[in-house]
Amino acid sequence: MRFKGKGSVVTIREPFPKFKRCKIVLGDNCSVIIGSTPYRVSKLKIFANAEHSKCFIGKNSFFFSDSEIILRPEPYKIVSIGDNFMAGKNLQIRTSDAHSVIDLSNNKPVNFAKNVIIGNHVWLGYDVTVLKGTRITDDCVVGTKSLVTKDCSESYSIYAGIPAKKVKTNVTWDIKYPDVY
């Protein structure tokens, strides 16, 4: 954990997750809250470098490995992940593009940072990227290698592809393996 600024807080609820090679970097007046979970958290990186950034991770969340949550460079952005969340390896969540895209007619940036909101009981598969300004509603699955650029707004649905689109409805998911059923 590295505090690059002042006034930042990290709160980890009991029972504490089992952390393995994780990294949290905070700027001024940032907060990270991680809910209690029985699952390990391996190689999760949270970069809340921008002032007043907030990252909330709900209880019973599971990050497989090598996930990154990036809140920078613009201040006052939020990544909120609900309870009972599961992520495959190489998840990327970004509140910004990290660099400016400039409108040549007025020389002003057009790609400002936006919040990312992920509901309860969401499963993001292997190598998923979630971009700024997106909302993923409760009870959704996002398929392997998908790029979420717009809201996934229908519960009990699977979204997949580049960009992610709804591909199946009337489904839910469980952390247990299929052979248990």
N, CA and C atoms as a LAMMPS dump frame, in Angstrom:
ITEM: TIMESTEP
0
ITEM: NUMBER OF ATOMS
543
ITEM: BOX BOUNDS ff ff ff
-5.0000000000000000e+02 5.0000000000000000e+02
-5.0000000000000000e+02 5.0000000000000000e+02
-5.0000000000000000e+02 5.0000000000000000e+02
ITEM: ATOMS id mol type element x y z
1 1 1 N 0.853 -1.157 0
2 1 2 C 0 0 0
3 1 3 C 0.906 1.229 0
4 2 1 N 0.586 2.157 -0.903
5 2 2 C 1.409 3.358 -0.982
6 2 3 C 0.502 4.585 -0.965
7 3 1 N 0.766 5.471 -0.013
8 3 2 C 0.038 6.728 0.084
9 3 3 C 0.909 7.813 -0.521
10 4 1 N 0.518 8.305 -1.698
11 4 2 C 1.285 9.352 -2.37
12 4 3 C 0.815 10.741 -1.96
13 5 1 N -0.314 10.814 -1.288
14 5 2 C -0.868 12.096 -0.877
15 5 3 C -1.262 12.058 0.581
16 6 1 N -2.064 13.051 0.984
17 6 2 C -2.514 13.165 2.369
18 6 3 C -4.014 12.9 2.455
19 7 1 N -4.439 12.479 3.643
20 7 2 C -5.858 12.367 3.932
21 7 3 C -6.565 11.18 3.312
22 8 1 N -5.847 10.185 2.864
23 8 2 C -6.466 9.007 2.239
24 8 3 C -6.672 7.893 3.258
25 9 1 N -7.667 7.038 2.989
26 9 2 C -8.023 5.981 3.924
27 9 3 C -8.286 4.689 3.157
28 10 1 N -7.792 3.579 3.701
29 10 2 C -8.13 2.249 3.195
30 10 3 C -8.842 1.518 4.329
31 11 1 N -10.039 1.001 4.049
32 11 2 C -10.811 0.251 5.035
33 11 3 C -11.032 -1.147 4.479
34 12 1 N -10.658 -2.146 5.276
35 12 2 C -10.858 -3.539 4.879
36 12 3 C -11.704 -4.19 5.965
37 13 1 N -12.87 -4.65 5.598
38 13 2 C -13.829 -5.204 6.56
39 13 3 C -13.433 -6.621 6.983
40 14 1 N -13.767 -6.969 8.223
41 14 2 C -13.512 -8.31 8.729
42 14 3 C -14.641 -9.251 8.324
43 15 1 N -14.41 -10.543 8.125
44 15 2 C -13.082 -11.152 8.116
45 15 3 C -12.295 -10.705 6.885
46 16 1 N -11.024 -10.453 7.101
47 16 2 C -10.176 -9.909 6.052
48 16 3 C -9.972 -10.908 4.921
49 17 1 N -9.952 -10.412 3.686
50 17 2 C -9.589 -11.296 2.576
51 17 3 C -8.128 -11.721 2.705
52 18 1 N -7.79 -12.806 2.046
53 18 2 C -6.396 -13.247 1.99
54 18 3 C -5.752 -12.534 0.808
55 19 1 N -4.893 -11.557 1.093
56 19 2 C -4.239 -10.787 0.039
57 19 3 C -2.921 -11.437 -0.347
58 20 1 N -2.667 -11.501 -1.654
59 20 2 C -1.398 -12.028 -2.141
60 20 3 C -0.893 -11.103 -3.244
61 21 1 N 0.229 -10.447 -3
62 21 2 C 0.899 -9.566 -3.973
63 21 3 C -0.05 -8.528 -4.573
64 22 1 N -0.789 -7.861 -3.716
65 22 2 C -1.704 -6.795 -4.15
66 22 3 C -1.02 -5.446 -3.986
67 23 1 N -1.553 -4.444 -4.678
68 23 2 C -0.967 -3.108 -4.625
69 23 3 C -2.095 -2.084 -4.638
70 24 1 N -2.05 -1.154 -3.683
71 24 2 C -3.008 -0.05 -3.64
72 24 3 C -2.199 1.234 -3.571
73 25 1 N -2.441 2.139 -4.525
74 25 2 C -1.743 3.425 -4.575
75 25 3 C -2.801 4.519 -4.485
76 26 1 N -2.61 5.446 -3.531
77 26 2 C -3.607 6.484 -3.289
78 26 3 C -3.004 7.878 -3.378
79 27 1 N -3.761 8.802 -3.973
80 27 2 C -3.401 10.212 -3.99
81 27 3 C -4.035 10.925 -2.805
82 28 1 N -4.254 12.233 -2.921
83 28 2 C -4.835 13.027 -1.836
84 28 3 C -6.318 12.731 -1.647
85 29 1 N -6.707 12.557 -0.369
86 29 2 C -8.115 12.444 0.031
87 29 3 C -8.885 11.355 -0.718
88 30 1 N -8.246 10.234 -0.94
89 30 2 C -8.879 9.103 -1.629
90 30 3 C -9.342 8.073 -0.604
91 31 1 N -10.279 7.23 -1.01
92 31 2 C -10.688 6.156 -0.116
93 31 3 C -10.917 4.87 -0.897
94 32 1 N -10.516 3.781 -0.27
95 32 2 C -10.747 2.44 -0.79
96 32 3 C -11.405 1.651 0.335
97 33 1 N -12.54 1.044 0.037
98 33 2 C -13.232 0.21 1.015
99 33 3 C -13.413 -1.167 0.394
100 34 1 N -12.905 -2.182 1.081
101 34 2 C -12.995 -3.561 0.598
102 34 3 C -13.814 -4.354 1.613
103 35 1 N -14.911 -4.937 1.146
104 35 2 C -15.792 -5.697 2.021
105 35 3 C -15.187 -7.022 2.448
106 36 1 N -15.766 -7.61 3.472
107 36 2 C -15.292 -8.9 3.967
108 36 3 C -15.536 -9.977 2.912
109 37 1 N -14.633 -10.923 2.864
110 37 2 C -14.783 -12.019 1.907
111 37 3 C -13.964 -13.221 2.366
112 38 1 N -14.464 -14.427 2.132
113 38 2 C -13.682 -15.612 2.461
114 38 3 C -12.677 -15.963 1.358
115 39 1 N -12.722 -15.238 0.248
116 39 2 C -11.904 -15.579 -0.913
117 39 3 C -10.573 -14.841 -0.896
118 40 1 N -9.602 -15.417 -1.559
119 40 2 C -8.306 -14.755 -1.688
120 40 3 C -8.401 -13.638 -2.716
121 41 1 N -7.53 -12.664 -2.553
122 41 2 C -7.413 -11.57 -3.512
123 41 3 C -5.962 -11.581 -3.967
124 42 1 N -5.729 -11.958 -5.22
125 42 2 C -4.377 -12.17 -5.719
126 42 3 C -4.028 -11.168 -6.812
127 43 1 N -2.947 -10.441 -6.613
128 43 2 C -2.399 -9.506 -7.6
129 43 3 C -3.408 -8.452 -8.052
130 44 1 N -4.283 -8.028 -7.161
131 44 2 C -5.199 -6.925 -7.461
132 44 3 C -4.434 -5.621 -7.303
133 45 1 N -4.565 -4.747 -8.293
134 45 2 C -3.932 -3.43 -8.221
135 45 3 C -5.026 -2.378 -8.288
136 46 1 N -5.018 -1.464 -7.325
137 46 2 C -5.949 -0.334 -7.322
138 46 3 C -5.115 0.934 -7.36
139 47 1 N -5.295 1.718 -8.413
140 47 2 C -4.593 2.989 -8.559
141 47 3 C -5.627 4.106 -8.418
142 48 1 N -5.735 4.662 -7.228
143 48 2 C -6.644 5.781 -6.967
144 48 3 C -5.78 7.022 -6.77
145 49 1 N -5.071 7.397 -7.818
146 49 2 C -4.106 8.488 -7.736
147 49 3 C -4.752 9.862 -7.767
148 50 1 N -5.872 9.995 -8.447
149 50 2 C -6.512 11.303 -8.598
150 50 3 C -7.185 11.713 -7.288
151 51 1 N -7.15 12.998 -6.989
152 51 2 C -7.735 13.512 -5.753
153 51 3 C -9.184 13.08 -5.587
154 52 1 N -9.53 12.735 -4.355
155 52 2 C -10.904 12.402 -3.967
156 52 3 C -11.485 11.212 -4.736
157 53 1 N -10.639 10.325 -5.239
158 53 2 C -11.117 9.096 -5.887
159 53 3 C -11.671 8.162 -4.823
160 54 1 N -12.67 7.372 -5.21
161 54 2 C -13.251 6.412 -4.284
162 54 3 C -13.443 5.069 -4.986
163 55 1 N -13.028 4.008 -4.31
164 55 2 C -13.198 2.656 -4.831
165 55 3 C -13.867 1.821 -3.749
166 56 1 N -15.036 1.289 -4.074
167 56 2 C -15.786 0.444 -3.149
168 56 3 C -15.888 -0.955 -3.742
169 57 1 N -15.515 -1.95 -2.954
170 57 2 C -15.639 -3.345 -3.376
171 57 3 C -16.5 -4.045 -2.33
172 58 1 N -17.623 -4.599 -2.755
173 58 2 C -18.582 -5.204 -1.84
174 58 3 C -18.099 -6.498 -1.215
175 59 1 N -18.882 -6.977 -0.274
176 59 2 C -18.532 -8.202 0.45
177 59 3 C -18.664 -9.431 -0.451
178 60 1 N -17.937 -10.471 -0.077
179 60 2 C -17.934 -11.754 -0.791
180 60 3 C -17.502 -11.619 -2.245
181 61 1 N -16.575 -10.714 -2.503
182 61 2 C -16.061 -10.526 -3.866
183 61 3 C -14.825 -11.382 -4.085
184 62 1 N -14.677 -11.845 -5.313
185 62 2 C -13.584 -12.75 -5.671
186 62 3 C -12.896 -12.223 -6.924
187 63 1 N -11.595 -11.942 -6.813
188 63 2 C -10.771 -11.53 -7.951
189 63 3 C -9.783 -12.653 -8.203
190 64 1 N -9.827 -13.264 -9.384
191 64 2 C -8.955 -14.404 -9.644
192 64 3 C -7.493 -14.005 -9.585
193 65 1 N -7.028 -13.132 -10.454
194 65 2 C -5.621 -12.733 -10.464
195 65 3 C -5.42 -11.616 -11.476
196 66 1 N -4.442 -10.775 -11.211
197 66 2 C -3.98 -9.752 -12.166
198 66 3 C -5.06 -8.76 -12.592
199 67 1 N -5.902 -8.34 -11.675
200 67 2 C -6.923 -7.339 -11.991
201 67 3 C -6.409 -5.944 -11.664
202 68 1 N -6.865 -4.957 -12.444
203 68 2 C -6.495 -3.561 -12.201
204 68 3 C -7.74 -2.692 -12.188
205 69 1 N -7.81 -1.832 -11.174
206 69 2 C -8.847 -0.806 -11.086
207 69 3 C -8.103 0.522 -11.104
208 70 1 N -8.373 1.33 -12.129
209 70 2 C -7.583 2.544 -12.338
210 70 3 C -8.501 3.759 -12.297
211 71 1 N -8.284 4.625 -11.299
212 71 2 C -9.032 5.868 -11.146
213 71 3 C -8.036 7.017 -11.28
214 72 1 N -7.785 7.458 -12.456
215 72 2 C -6.9 8.589 -12.702
216 72 3 C -7.06 9.046 -14.128
217 73 1 N -6.686 10.201 -14.536
218 73 2 C -6.022 11.238 -13.748
219 73 3 C -6.988 12.257 -13.156
220 74 1 N -8.282 12.215 -13.522
221 74 2 C -9.212 13.261 -13.092
222 74 3 C -9.784 12.974 -11.707
223 75 1 N -9.974 14.019 -10.89
224 75 2 C -10.448 13.838 -9.513
225 75 3 C -11.934 13.506 -9.427
226 76 1 N -12.334 13.107 -8.215
227 76 2 C -13.737 12.869 -7.849
228 76 3 C -14.407 11.748 -8.645
229 77 1 N -13.674 10.759 -9.041
230 77 2 C -14.273 9.63 -9.763
231 77 3 C -14.462 8.445 -8.817
232 78 1 N -15.423 7.598 -9.182
233 78 2 C -15.802 6.468 -8.332
234 78 3 C -15.829 5.181 -9.153
235 79 1 N -15.297 4.114 -8.565
236 79 2 C -15.563 2.753 -9.029
237 79 3 C -16.276 2.066 -7.876
238 80 1 N -17.482 1.591 -8.137
239 80 2 C -18.269 0.919 -7.115
240 80 3 C -18.625 -0.476 -7.616
241 81 1 N -18.232 -1.482 -6.846
242 81 2 C -18.498 -2.882 -7.178
243 81 3 C -19.363 -3.454 -6.058
244 82 1 N -20.492 -4.042 -6.416
245 82 2 C -21.433 -4.557 -5.428
246 82 3 C -20.973 -5.844 -4.757
247 83 1 N -21.846 -6.395 -3.949
248 83 2 C -21.587 -7.638 -3.22
249 83 3 C -21.638 -8.84 -4.165
250 84 1 N -20.971 -9.918 -3.751
251 84 2 C -21.004 -11.201 -4.468
252 84 3 C -20.546 -11.065 -5.917
253 85 1 N -19.462 -10.349 -6.091
254 85 2 C -18.855 -10.088 -7.401
255 85 3 C -17.777 -11.133 -7.66
256 86 1 N -17.614 -11.528 -8.92
257 86 2 C -16.541 -12.451 -9.276
258 86 3 C -15.878 -11.974 -10.563
259 87 1 N -14.535 -11.977 -10.561
260 87 2 C -13.772 -11.55 -11.738
261 87 3 C -12.769 -12.621 -12.117
262 88 1 N -12.708 -12.913 -13.416
263 88 2 C -11.67 -13.787 -13.938
264 88 3 C -10.337 -13.047 -13.999
265 89 1 N -9.33 -13.724 -14.458
266 89 2 C -7.989 -13.153 -14.563
267 89 3 C -7.972 -11.972 -15.539
268 90 1 N -7.109 -11.008 -15.263
269 90 2 C -6.826 -9.862 -16.158
270 90 3 C -7.984 -8.889 -16.331
271 91 1 N -8.79 -8.709 -15.317
272 91 2 C -9.845 -7.693 -15.377
273 91 3 C -9.218 -6.301 -15.38
274 92 1 N -9.754 -5.412 -16.212
275 92 2 C -9.361 -3.992 -16.229
276 92 3 C -10.615 -3.155 -16.042
277 93 1 N -10.596 -2.256 -15.06
278 93 2 C -11.667 -1.278 -14.882
279 93 3 C -11.011 0.091 -14.908
280 94 1 N -11.49 0.972 -15.797
281 94 2 C -10.857 2.281 -15.989
282 94 3 C -11.904 3.39 -15.996
283 95 1 N -11.637 4.457 -15.222
284 95 2 C -12.544 5.608 -15.212
285 95 3 C -12.169 6.638 -16.269
286 96 1 N -11.049 6.438 -16.942
287 96 2 C -10.643 7.41 -17.97
288 96 3 C -9.858 6.717 -19.071
289 97 1 N -9.59 7.487 -20.118
290 97 2 C -8.758 6.997 -21.216
291 97 3 C -7.275 7.201 -20.922
292 98 1 N -6.958 7.94 -19.861
293 98 2 C -5.606 8.237 -19.391
294 98 3 C -4.901 9.329 -20.191
295 99 1 N -5.297 9.542 -21.412
296 99 2 C -4.708 10.602 -22.239
297 99 3 C -5.839 11.369 -22.905
298 100 1 N -5.546 12.569 -23.36
299 100 2 C -6.582 13.437 -23.933
300 100 3 C -6.81 13.188 -25.412
301 101 1 N -8.071 13.295 -25.806
302 101 2 C -8.463 13.374 -27.209
303 101 3 C -8.975 14.803 -27.385
304 102 1 N -8.391 15.54 -28.329
305 102 2 C -8.65 16.971 -28.475
306 102 3 C -9.513 17.25 -29.7
307 103 1 N -10.553 18.055 -29.513
308 103 2 C -11.381 18.544 -30.615
309 103 3 C -10.603 19.659 -31.306
310 104 1 N -10.276 19.466 -32.563
311 104 2 C -9.454 20.443 -33.289
312 104 3 C -10.177 21.766 -33.539
313 105 1 N -11.506 21.768 -33.509
314 105 2 C -12.231 23.018 -33.77
315 105 3 C -12.125 24.018 -32.615
316 106 1 N -11.944 23.501 -31.382
317 106 2 C -11.843 24.419 -30.246
318 106 3 C -10.659 24.129 -29.323
319 107 1 N -9.873 23.13 -29.681
320 107 2 C -8.676 22.748 -28.926
321 107 3 C -8.987 22.337 -27.477
322 108 1 N -10.152 21.713 -27.268
323 108 2 C -10.548 21.272 -25.929
324 108 3 C -10.701 19.749 -25.902
325 109 1 N -10.412 19.154 -24.739
326 109 2 C -10.57 17.701 -24.626
327 109 3 C -12.04 17.284 -24.725
328 110 1 N -12.26 16.093 -25.259
329 110 2 C -13.623 15.572 -25.429
330 110 3 C -13.854 14.263 -24.676
331 111 1 N -12.851 13.771 -24.014
332 111 2 C -12.955 12.443 -23.393
333 111 3 C -12.711 12.493 -21.882
334 112 1 N -13.583 13.164 -21.164
335 112 2 C -13.432 13.297 -19.724
336 112 3 C -13.73 11.983 -19.002
337 113 1 N -13.137 11.832 -17.822
338 113 2 C -13.33 10.641 -16.998
339 113 3 C -14.775 10.543 -16.512
340 114 1 N -15.216 9.303 -16.255
341 114 2 C -16.569 9.056 -15.749
342 114 3 C -16.521 7.879 -14.775
343 115 1 N -17.508 7.802 -13.905
344 115 2 C -17.589 6.731 -12.918
345 115 3 C -17.902 5.385 -13.571
346 116 1 N -17.575 4.316 -12.849
347 116 2 C -17.934 2.95 -13.244
348 116 3 C -18.702 2.33 -12.075
349 117 1 N -19.888 1.834 -12.361
350 117 2 C -20.738 1.236 -11.327
351 117 3 C -21.072 -0.2 -11.736
352 118 1 N -20.747 -1.142 -10.855
353 118 2 C -21.021 -2.559 -11.092
354 118 3 C -21.915 -3.042 -9.952
355 119 1 N -23.03 -3.662 -10.292
356 119 2 C -24.02 -4.067 -9.303
357 119 3 C -23.632 -5.305 -8.509
358 120 1 N -24.615 -5.839 -7.807
359 120 2 C -24.45 -7.054 -7.005
360 120 3 C -24.56 -8.296 -7.888
361 121 1 N -23.843 -9.33 -7.493
362 121 2 C -23.912 -10.636 -8.145
363 121 3 C -23.611 -10.517 -9.644
364 122 1 N -22.434 -9.971 -9.921
365 122 2 C -21.956 -9.812 -11.301
366 122 3 C -20.703 -10.657 -11.466
367 123 1 N -20.614 -11.37 -12.594
368 123 2 C -19.439 -12.173 -12.927
369 123 3 C -18.846 -11.611 -14.208
370 124 1 N -17.605 -11.137 -14.111
371 124 2 C -16.86 -10.663 -15.273
372 124 3 C -15.819 -11.719 -15.603
373 125 1 N -15.892 -12.286 -16.79
374 125 2 C -15.016 -13.383 -17.188
375 125 3 C -13.571 -12.967 -17.401
376 126 1 N -12.789 -13.907 -17.861
377 126 2 C -11.367 -13.726 -18.111
378 126 3 C -11.124 -12.597 -19.111
379 127 1 N -10.172 -11.722 -18.79
380 127 2 C -9.679 -10.686 -19.713
381 127 3 C -10.762 -9.69 -20.153
382 128 1 N -11.648 -9.325 -19.239
383 128 2 C -12.692 -8.33 -19.522
384 128 3 C -12.153 -6.935 -19.218
385 129 1 N -12.523 -5.962 -20.053
386 129 2 C -12.195 -4.557 -19.815
387 129 3 C -13.499 -3.777 -19.688
388 130 1 N -13.599 -2.998 -18.614
389 130 2 C -14.769 -2.158 -18.362
390 130 3 C -14.301 -0.71 -18.433
391 131 1 N -14.874 0.054 -19.371
392 131 2 C -14.43 1.426 -19.593
393 131 3 C -15.317 2.44 -18.883
394 132 1 N -14.821 3.655 -18.853
395 132 2 C -15.453 4.781 -18.148
396 132 3 C -16.924 4.95 -18.521
397 133 1 N -17.689 5.4 -17.518
398 133 2 C -19.078 5.746 -17.765
399 133 3 C -20.028 4.579 -17.906
400 134 1 N -19.578 3.376 -17.596
401 134 2 C -20.453 2.213 -17.771
402 134 3 C -21.077 1.781 -16.446
403 135 1 N -22.241 1.175 -16.575
404 135 2 C -22.945 0.572 -15.445
405 135 3 C -23.287 -0.861 -15.837
406 136 1 N -23.004 -1.762 -14.929
407 136 2 C -23.392 -3.159 -15.117
408 136 3 C -24.378 -3.462 -13.996
409 137 1 N -25.609 -3.768 -14.364
410 137 2 C -26.664 -3.947 -13.374
411 137 3 C -26.493 -5.267 -12.617
412 138 1 N -27.278 -5.455 -11.576
413 138 2 C -27.243 -6.678 -10.768
414 138 3 C -27.492 -7.909 -11.636
415 139 1 N -26.908 -9.024 -11.206
416 139 2 C -27.165 -10.335 -11.813
417 139 3 C -26.863 -10.385 -13.302
418 140 1 N -25.644 -10.015 -13.65
419 140 2 C -25.182 -10.088 -15.044
420 140 3 C -23.913 -10.916 -15.125
421 141 1 N -23.68 -11.454 -16.313
422 141 2 C -22.428 -12.121 -16.66
423 141 3 C -21.866 -11.384 -17.864
424 142 1 N -20.55 -11.124 -17.845
425 142 2 C -19.875 -10.55 -19.01
426 142 3 C -18.832 -11.566 -19.452
427 143 1 N -18.922 -11.993 -20.709
428 143 2 C -18.106 -13.08 -21.239
429 143 3 C -16.635 -12.744 -21.411
430 144 1 N -15.844 -13.787 -21.508
431 144 2 C -14.401 -13.705 -21.69
432 144 3 C -14.017 -12.764 -22.823
433 145 1 N -12.991 -11.958 -22.568
434 145 2 C -12.391 -11.029 -23.538
435 145 3 C -13.352 -9.963 -24.062
436 146 1 N -14.379 -9.66 -23.297
437 146 2 C -15.342 -8.63 -23.714
438 146 3 C -14.836 -7.239 -23.352
439 147 1 N -15.323 -6.251 -24.102
440 147 2 C -15.013 -4.841 -23.873
441 147 3 C -16.328 -4.129 -23.576
442 148 1 N -16.502 -3.71 -22.325
443 148 2 C -17.74 -3.05 -21.913
444 148 3 C -17.573 -1.548 -22.113
445 149 1 N -18.303 -1.007 -23.109
446 149 2 C -18.223 0.418 -23.433
447 149 3 C -19.537 1.14 -23.148
448 150 1 N -20.603 0.375 -22.938
449 150 2 C -21.936 0.933 -22.664
450 150 3 C -22.571 0.124 -21.545
451 151 1 N -23.665 0.632 -21.023
452 151 2 C -24.334 -0.03 -19.908
453 151 3 C -24.804 -1.436 -20.266
454 152 1 N -24.646 -2.331 -19.302
455 152 2 C -25.25 -3.663 -19.351
456 152 3 C -26.44 -3.555 -18.404
457 153 1 N -27.606 -3.255 -18.943
458 153 2 C -28.716 -2.762 -18.132
459 153 3 C -29.819 -3.771 -17.838
460 154 1 N -29.717 -4.979 -18.363
461 154 2 C -30.77 -5.966 -18.111
462 154 3 C -30.25 -7.079 -17.208
463 155 1 N -30.856 -7.208 -16.029
464 155 2 C -30.478 -8.266 -15.094
465 155 3 C -30.757 -9.636 -15.699
466 156 1 N -30.105 -10.643 -15.153
467 156 2 C -30.259 -12.032 -15.586
468 156 3 C -29.939 -12.189 -17.068
469 157 1 N -28.838 -11.535 -17.467
470 157 2 C -28.417 -11.569 -18.87
471 157 3 C -26.921 -11.796 -18.968
472 158 1 N -26.508 -12.285 -20.15
473 158 2 C -25.091 -12.415 -20.477
474 158 3 C -24.783 -11.404 -21.57
475 159 1 N -23.691 -10.681 -21.372
476 159 2 C -23.185 -9.727 -22.358
477 159 3 C -21.823 -10.228 -22.805
478 160 1 N -21.518 -10.095 -24.097
479 160 2 C -20.233 -10.576 -24.6
480 160 3 C -19.874 -9.834 -25.879
481 161 1 N -18.576 -9.845 -26.195
482 161 2 C -18.11 -9.292 -27.458
483 161 3 C -17.365 -7.979 -27.319
484 162 1 N -16.954 -7.47 -28.491
485 162 2 C -16.241 -6.193 -28.59
486 162 3 C -16.981 -5.341 -29.606
487 163 1 N -17.769 -4.37 -29.165
488 163 2 C -18.125 -4.074 -27.772
489 163 3 C -19.136 -5.094 -27.242
490 164 1 N -19.234 -5.168 -25.918
491 164 2 C -20.144 -6.13 -25.285
492 164 3 C -21.593 -5.804 -25.618
493 165 1 N -22.339 -6.845 -26.008
494 165 2 C -23.776 -6.73 -26.301
495 165 3 C -24.494 -7.891 -25.628
496 166 1 N -25.772 -7.717 -25.39
497 166 2 C -26.557 -8.773 -24.767
498 166 3 C -26.659 -9.954 -25.725
499 167 1 N -26.295 -11.16 -25.241
500 167 2 C -26.334 -12.353 -26.085
501 167 3 C -27.272 -13.433 -25.539
502 168 1 N -27.688 -13.309 -24.267
503 168 2 C -28.582 -14.318 -23.683
504 168 3 C -29.309 -13.686 -22.501
505 169 1 N -30.566 -14.104 -22.312
506 169 2 C -31.357 -13.609 -21.179
507 169 3 C -31.893 -14.778 -20.368
508 170 1 N -32.504 -14.449 -19.232
509 170 2 C -33.126 -15.434 -18.353
510 170 3 C -32.113 -16.436 -17.792
511 171 1 N -30.944 -15.917 -17.377
512 171 2 C -29.896 -16.746 -16.776
513 171 3 C -29.35 -16.056 -15.527
514 172 1 N -28.785 -16.85 -14.664
515 172 2 C -28.033 -16.345 -13.524
516 172 3 C -26.756 -17.162 -13.436
517 173 1 N -25.943 -16.94 -12.412
518 173 2 C -24.698 -17.693 -12.293
519 173 3 C -24.473 -18.079 -10.837
520 174 1 N -23.594 -19.055 -10.649
521 174 2 C -23.23 -19.518 -9.319
522 174 3 C -21.735 -19.805 -9.318
523 175 1 N -21.086 -19.537 -8.217
524 175 2 C -19.641 -19.757 -8.119
525 175 3 C -19.291 -21.252 -8.115
526 176 1 N -20.27 -22.1 -7.819
527 176 2 C -20.029 -23.549 -7.812
528 176 3 C -19.861 -24.072 -9.24
529 177 1 N -19.113 -25.143 -9.362
530 177 2 C -18.925 -25.783 -10.665
531 177 3 C -20.222 -26.448 -11.136
532 178 1 N -20.435 -26.563 -12.461
533 178 2 C -21.679 -27.14 -12.989
534 178 3 C -21.951 -28.574 -12.537
535 179 1 N -20.908 -29.364 -12.285
536 179 2 C -21.145 -30.763 -11.92
537 179 3 C -21.769 -30.918 -10.53
538 180 1 N -21.87 -29.833 -9.773
539 180 2 C -22.507 -29.869 -8.458
540 180 3 C -24.026 -29.945 -8.597
541 181 1 N -24.544 -29.48 -9.731
542 181 2 C -26.006 -29.418 -9.915
543 181 3 C -26.548 -30.736 -10.363
